[in-house]
Amino acid sequence: MRKSSGFGAALIISPLLLALVELAGCDKPEQTAAVQAPPPAVTVVKAVRTEVTPSSSFTGRIEAVDKVDLRARVQGFIEQRLFEEGAKVEAGELMFTLEKGQYEAQVAETKATIARAEAALTLADIEAGRQTELVKKQVKAQSTLDVAVAQQAQSRADVDRQKANLQKAELDLQYTDIRAPISGHVGRAIYSVGDFVGPESGALTTIVSQDPIYVTFPVSQRELLEVRRSAEAEGIDPWAVAIRLQLADGSIYGHTGKINFADVEVSTTTDTVAIRAELRNPDRMLRDGQLVTVFVDAAKPEQVLEIPVAALQVDQAGRYVLVVDKEKKVQVRRVKTGIVYGSNIVITEGLEEGESVITQGVQKVRPQQVVEPTDATAQAPAS
């Protein structure tokens, strides 16, 4: 019976020992893993000072230097259209011709009227001369001479009036040839051959000059004052800036421009001043009415502290970055920012040159935590 009791006790104790051993074996790997977990890896970039050209952006509109609507100055049917739509034309080039018959007839009729008036004037001159002699000889009364002189003046005035009519008739005939007043590219023809047109018909087509070309953009009063004060402090011309354009596809236009005009009036609705710049347009890439982004680059570059935009974080207290210090601990730096240049942003306060800011891995770290930083610049392949 004693042996049976001891054996039973052994059977009861053995499972308890096994369970304790298993529990001990489970706890040990977890504790080991917690102790041996490596610091989280992050990617950092050093804040560096670089030379940049301060720039401001505006929304601008392309405008042609010259833009003219061709209109008919006399009435008539269109006989010819002598241009291809969209083609380049030169100043003085013939664009449309109108029927000339009625205007040629008017010129001929007016010339005949002039000839008749000149004949009447010749007769009046002779009569006035004759009456003058007769009055001198006291054969005729002075009143008869007065009538002859008045008739002579009337005939001379009639000749002058008919010559003016001839000039008008010749101008009307000339206006049947509609020519390009400027060089440029011609738009769509609004009327076709055979259409009856006149001064009330509106534009027959439009000619637009394309090289050079203007861009106009509004600038607020506050920005203008800042530019003027900064220029005065540095002793430079406030308009000595470079104008660059960004097109609709995000590309930068290949030619820079210069400001050539600032409006003399301020818009009462937007409190802005219209600024105009001129650019070359040899490839005709810029077209009248086109919407672009205008970058105004300062004349002098500046030294600024930059970091990647990806390093900048925002919370309810404002903007900040996470810095890895010399002990590889994460620190929070509240910063003030300036202008964005491509993928970088200017830091005006809160960060020192050479400090390492975290650009990747921000989500898996916390302040005062030790991390394993990797310099993104060192990782970049040599070009």
C-alpha positions as CSV (number, residue, x, y, z in Angstrom):
1,M,0.0,0.0,0.0
2,R,2.9,2.4,0.8
3,K,4.5,1.7,-2.6
4,S,1.2,2.4,-4.3
5,S,0.8,5.7,-2.4
6,G,4.3,6.9,-3.4
7,F,3.8,5.9,-7.0
8,G,0.6,7.8,-7.1
9,A,2.1,10.9,-5.7
10,A,4.9,10.7,-8.3
11,L,2.3,10.5,-11.0
12,I,0.6,13.7,-9.7
13,I,3.8,15.7,-9.2
14,S,5.3,14.9,-12.6
15,P,2.7,16.7,-14.8
16,L,3.0,19.8,-12.6
17,L,6.8,19.8,-13.1
18,L,6.3,19.4,-16.8
19,A,3.9,22.3,-17.0
20,L,6.2,24.6,-15.1
21,V,9.1,23.6,-17.4
22,E,6.9,24.4,-20.4
23,L,5.9,27.8,-19.0
24,A,9.4,28.7,-18.3
25,G,10.4,27.7,-21.8
26,C,7.7,29.9,-23.3
27,D,8.6,33.0,-21.3
28,K,12.3,32.9,-22.0
29,P,12.2,33.4,-25.8
30,E,9.9,36.4,-25.5
31,Q,12.1,38.1,-22.9
32,T,15.2,37.4,-25.1
33,A,13.4,38.8,-28.2
34,A,12.5,42.0,-26.3
35,V,16.1,42.5,-25.1
36,Q,17.6,41.8,-28.5
37,A,15.2,43.9,-30.7
38,P,17.4,46.3,-32.7
39,P,16.7,50.1,-32.9
40,P,14.3,51.0,-35.7
41,A,16.0,52.0,-38.9
42,V,15.3,55.5,-40.3
43,T,16.6,57.5,-43.2
44,V,18.0,61.0,-42.5
45,V,19.2,64.0,-44.5
46,K,21.4,66.8,-43.2
47,A,20.1,70.3,-43.2
48,V,22.4,72.2,-45.6
49,R,22.9,75.8,-46.7
50,T,22.6,76.3,-50.4
51,E,22.5,79.3,-52.8
52,V,19.0,79.8,-54.3
53,T,17.3,82.5,-56.2
54,P,14.1,83.7,-54.4
55,S,11.1,83.3,-56.6
56,S,7.4,84.1,-56.4
57,S,4.7,82.5,-58.6
58,F,1.6,84.1,-60.1
59,T,-1.1,83.0,-62.6
60,G,-0.6,84.8,-65.9
61,R,-2.2,85.2,-69.3
62,I,-0.4,85.2,-72.6
63,E,-1.2,88.3,-74.8
64,A,-0.1,89.1,-78.3
65,V,1.9,92.2,-78.8
66,D,-0.3,93.1,-81.7
67,K,-3.7,91.7,-82.5
68,V,-5.9,93.1,-85.3
69,D,-9.3,92.3,-86.6
70,L,-9.6,92.7,-90.4
71,R,-12.8,94.5,-91.3
72,A,-14.4,95.7,-94.5
73,R,-14.4,99.5,-94.8
74,V,-16.8,99.5,-97.8
75,Q,-19.7,97.2,-98.8
76,G,-19.4,94.6,-101.4
77,F,-19.3,90.9,-102.3
78,I,-16.0,89.0,-101.5
79,E,-14.3,88.1,-104.7
80,Q,-11.2,86.4,-103.4
81,R,-9.7,85.1,-100.2
82,L,-5.9,85.1,-100.7
83,F,-4.5,83.4,-97.5
84,E,-4.4,80.1,-95.8
85,E,-5.9,80.0,-92.4
86,G,-3.2,79.8,-89.7
87,A,-0.5,80.8,-92.1
88,K,2.1,83.6,-91.5
89,V,1.4,86.8,-93.3
90,E,3.4,90.0,-93.7
91,A,2.3,93.6,-93.2
92,G,0.7,94.9,-96.5
93,E,-0.1,91.4,-97.8
94,L,-3.4,91.2,-99.7
95,M,-6.0,89.2,-97.8
96,F,-9.4,89.8,-99.4
97,T,-10.7,91.5,-102.5
98,L,-14.2,92.9,-102.9
99,E,-16.1,93.6,-106.1
100,K,-14.6,96.8,-107.6
101,G,-17.0,97.6,-110.5
102,Q,-19.3,100.1,-108.7
103,Y,-16.3,101.9,-107.1
104,E,-14.4,102.1,-110.4
105,A,-17.5,103.6,-112.0
106,Q,-17.8,106.1,-109.2
107,V,-14.2,107.2,-109.8
108,A,-14.8,107.6,-113.5
109,E,-18.0,109.5,-112.9
110,T,-16.4,111.9,-110.4
111,K,-13.5,112.6,-112.8
112,A,-16.1,113.5,-115.5
113,T,-17.8,115.8,-113.0
114,I,-14.5,117.5,-112.3
115,A,-13.9,118.0,-115.9
116,R,-17.3,119.7,-116.3
117,A,-16.7,121.8,-113.2
118,E,-13.3,122.9,-114.5
119,A,-14.8,123.9,-117.8
120,A,-17.5,126.0,-115.9
121,L,-14.7,127.6,-113.9
122,T,-12.8,128.5,-117.1
123,L,-15.9,130.2,-118.5
124,A,-16.5,132.0,-115.2
125,D,-12.9,133.2,-115.2
126,I,-13.4,134.6,-118.7
127,E,-16.7,136.2,-117.8
128,A,-15.2,137.8,-114.7
129,G,-12.3,139.2,-116.7
130,R,-14.6,140.6,-119.4
131,Q,-16.8,142.3,-116.8
132,T,-13.8,143.8,-115.1
133,E,-12.7,145.5,-118.3
134,L,-16.2,146.7,-119.1
135,V,-16.6,148.2,-115.6
136,K,-13.2,150.0,-116.0
137,K,-14.5,151.5,-119.2
138,Q,-17.7,152.3,-117.4
139,V,-19.7,150.4,-119.9
140,K,-21.2,148.0,-117.3
141,A,-22.4,148.6,-113.8
142,Q,-20.4,147.4,-110.8
143,S,-23.2,145.0,-109.9
144,T,-22.7,143.1,-113.1
145,L,-19.1,142.5,-112.2
146,D,-20.0,141.4,-108.7
147,V,-22.3,138.7,-110.1
148,A,-19.5,137.5,-112.4
149,V,-17.0,137.3,-109.6
150,A,-19.5,135.4,-107.4
151,Q,-20.1,133.0,-110.2
152,Q,-16.3,132.5,-110.6
153,A,-15.9,131.7,-106.9
154,Q,-18.8,129.3,-107.0
155,S,-17.3,127.5,-110.0
156,R,-13.9,127.2,-108.2
157,A,-15.6,125.8,-105.1
158,D,-17.5,123.3,-107.2
159,V,-14.2,122.1,-108.7
160,D,-12.7,121.7,-105.2
161,R,-15.8,119.8,-104.0
162,Q,-15.6,117.4,-106.9
163,K,-11.9,116.8,-106.3
164,A,-12.8,115.9,-102.7
165,N,-15.4,113.5,-104.1
166,L,-12.8,111.9,-106.3
167,Q,-10.4,111.4,-103.4
168,K,-13.2,109.7,-101.5
169,A,-14.2,107.5,-104.5
170,E,-10.5,106.5,-105.0
171,L,-10.3,105.6,-101.3
172,D,-13.4,103.5,-101.5
173,L,-11.9,101.7,-104.5
174,Q,-8.7,101.2,-102.6
175,Y,-10.6,99.7,-99.6
176,T,-11.9,96.9,-101.8
177,D,-8.4,95.4,-101.4
178,I,-8.2,94.4,-97.7
179,R,-4.6,94.1,-96.6
180,A,-2.8,92.9,-93.5
181,P,-1.9,95.9,-91.3
182,I,0.7,93.9,-89.3
183,S,2.8,90.8,-89.7
184,G,1.7,87.7,-87.8
185,H,-0.4,84.6,-88.1
186,V,-3.9,84.8,-89.5
187,G,-6.8,83.0,-87.8
188,R,-10.0,81.4,-89.2
189,A,-11.8,83.2,-92.0
190,I,-15.3,84.1,-90.8
191,Y,-16.7,84.8,-94.3
192,S,-16.3,83.0,-97.5
193,V,-16.0,84.1,-101.2
194,G,-19.4,85.3,-102.4
195,D,-20.5,86.7,-99.0
196,F,-21.7,90.3,-98.9
197,V,-19.8,92.2,-96.2
198,G,-19.5,95.8,-95.0
199,P,-18.4,97.9,-92.0
200,E,-21.3,96.4,-90.0
201,S,-20.2,92.8,-90.7
202,G,-17.6,92.6,-87.9
203,A,-14.2,90.9,-88.2
204,L,-13.5,89.0,-91.4
205,T,-10.5,87.3,-89.7
206,T,-7.9,88.1,-87.0
207,I,-4.1,88.6,-87.3
208,V,-2.0,87.9,-84.2
209,S,1.7,88.6,-83.8
210,Q,3.5,85.9,-82.0
211,D,7.2,86.8,-81.6
212,P,7.8,88.5,-79.3
213,I,4.9,88.0,-77.0
214,Y,3.6,89.3,-73.7
215,V,2.5,87.7,-70.4
216,T,0.4,89.7,-68.0
217,F,-0.1,88.8,-64.4
218,P,-1.6,90.5,-61.3
219,V,0.5,91.4,-58.3
220,S,-1.0,92.5,-55.0
221,Q,-0.1,95.8,-53.4
222,R,1.5,94.1,-50.4
223,E,3.9,92.1,-52.7
224,L,4.8,95.2,-54.7
225,L,5.6,97.2,-51.5
226,E,7.8,94.3,-50.3
227,V,9.7,94.2,-53.6
228,R,10.2,98.0,-53.6
229,R,11.5,98.1,-50.0
230,S,13.8,95.1,-50.5
231,A,15.2,96.6,-53.7
232,E,15.7,100.0,-52.1
233,A,17.5,98.4,-49.1
234,E,19.9,96.5,-51.5
235,G,20.2,99.4,-54.0
236,I,19.0,97.5,-57.0
237,D,16.3,98.0,-59.6
238,P,13.0,96.4,-58.4
239,W,12.1,95.5,-62.0
240,A,15.5,93.7,-62.6
241,V,14.0,90.3,-62.3
242,A,13.8,87.2,-64.6
243,I,10.5,86.0,-65.7
244,R,10.0,82.2,-66.3
245,L,6.9,80.4,-67.4
246,Q,5.5,77.0,-66.5
247,L,3.3,75.5,-69.1
248,A,0.1,73.4,-68.7
249,D,2.1,70.1,-68.7
250,G,4.4,71.3,-65.9
251,S,7.4,72.0,-68.1
252,I,9.3,75.2,-67.9
253,Y,9.3,77.4,-71.1
254,G,12.7,77.6,-72.6
255,H,13.0,81.4,-72.8
256,T,13.1,83.9,-70.0
257,G,11.6,87.4,-70.1
258,K,11.8,90.9,-68.6
259,I,9.2,93.2,-67.2
260,N,8.5,96.1,-69.5
261,F,5.3,97.6,-68.1
262,A,3.4,98.1,-64.8
263,D,-0.1,99.4,-65.0
264,V,-0.7,102.9,-63.7
265,E,-4.0,101.9,-62.0
266,V,-4.9,99.5,-59.2
267,S,-7.8,97.2,-59.7
268,T,-10.6,98.3,-57.3
269,T,-12.0,94.8,-57.1
270,T,-8.8,92.8,-56.4
271,D,-6.3,95.5,-55.2
272,T,-3.8,94.2,-57.7
273,V,-1.6,95.8,-60.3
274,A,-1.2,94.3,-63.8
275,I,2.4,93.6,-64.6
276,R,3.5,92.8,-68.1
277,A,6.7,91.0,-69.3
278,E,8.0,90.4,-72.8
279,L,9.4,87.0,-74.0
280,R,10.7,85.6,-77.2
281,N,8.5,83.1,-78.9
282,P,10.4,81.8,-82.0
283,D,8.7,78.3,-81.9
284,R,5.2,79.8,-81.5
285,M,4.7,77.6,-78.4
286,L,2.9,80.5,-76.6
287,R,-0.4,81.6,-78.0
288,D,-2.6,84.6,-77.3
289,G,-5.0,83.9,-74.4
290,Q,-3.0,80.9,-73.0
291,L,-3.0,80.4,-69.2
292,V,0.5,79.9,-67.6
293,T,2.2,80.0,-64.2
294,V,4.6,82.9,-64.0
295,F,7.8,82.7,-61.8
296,V,9.4,85.9,-60.9
297,D,13.1,85.3,-59.9
298,A,15.0,87.8,-57.9
299,A,18.1,89.4,-59.3
300,K,20.4,88.3,-56.5
301,P,20.7,84.7,-55.1
302,E,20.5,84.1,-51.3
303,Q,22.0,81.6,-48.9
304,V,19.2,79.6,-47.2
305,L,18.9,76.5,-45.0
306,E,17.0,73.7,-46.9
307,I,15.6,70.3,-46.0
308,P,13.5,67.9,-48.1
309,V,9.8,68.6,-47.9
310,A,9.3,64.9,-46.9
311,A,10.9,65.7,-43.5
312,L,8.3,68.3,-42.6
313,Q,5.5,67.2,-40.2
314,V,2.5,69.1,-39.1
315,D,0.3,68.7,-35.9
316,Q,-2.1,71.0,-34.0
317,A,0.9,73.0,-32.6
318,G,2.3,73.7,-36.0
319,R,5.2,72.5,-38.2
320,Y,8.0,70.4,-36.9
321,V,10.8,67.9,-37.9
322,L,12.3,64.9,-36.1
323,V,16.0,65.2,-35.6
324,V,18.5,62.4,-34.8
325,D,21.1,63.8,-32.3
326,K,24.6,62.6,-31.7
327,E,23.4,59.9,-29.3
328,K,21.1,58.6,-32.1
329,K,18.0,59.8,-30.1
330,V,15.0,61.3,-31.7
331,Q,14.3,65.0,-30.9
332,V,11.4,67.2,-31.9
333,R,12.3,70.6,-33.5
334,R,9.5,73.2,-34.0
335,V,10.4,75.1,-37.2
336,K,9.3,78.1,-39.3
337,T,9.4,77.6,-43.1
338,G,9.9,79.7,-46.2
339,I,9.6,79.1,-49.9
340,V,9.5,75.6,-51.5
341,Y,12.2,75.0,-54.2
342,G,11.3,71.8,-56.0
343,S,11.4,68.9,-53.5
344,N,13.1,71.1,-50.8
345,I,11.8,73.7,-48.4
346,V,13.5,76.6,-46.7
347,I,13.8,76.6,-42.9
348,T,14.0,80.1,-41.4
349,E,13.9,79.2,-37.7
350,G,14.3,76.1,-35.4
351,L,17.0,74.1,-37.1
352,E,20.7,74.3,-37.4
353,E,22.9,73.6,-40.3
354,G,24.3,70.0,-40.3
355,E,21.5,68.5,-38.1
356,S,20.1,65.2,-39.4
357,V,16.3,65.2,-40.0
358,I,14.3,62.0,-40.5
359,T,12.8,61.7,-44.0
360,Q,11.7,58.0,-43.9
361,G,10.5,56.0,-40.9
362,V,8.9,58.8,-39.0
363,Q,5.8,56.7,-38.2
364,K,7.7,54.0,-36.3
365,V,9.7,56.3,-33.9
366,R,8.9,58.5,-30.9
367,P,10.8,61.3,-29.2
368,Q,13.9,60.2,-27.1
369,Q,13.9,56.8,-28.8
370,V,17.2,55.5,-30.0
371,V,17.2,54.8,-33.7
372,E,19.6,53.5,-36.4
373,P,20.0,56.4,-38.9
374,T,21.1,56.0,-42.5
375,D,22.2,59.0,-44.4
376,A,20.2,59.3,-47.7
377,T,23.0,61.2,-49.3
378,A,25.5,58.5,-48.6
379,Q,23.0,55.9,-50.1
380,A,22.6,57.9,-53.3
381,P,24.6,56.3,-56.2
382,A,27.5,58.4,-57.5
383,S,26.7,60.0,-60.9
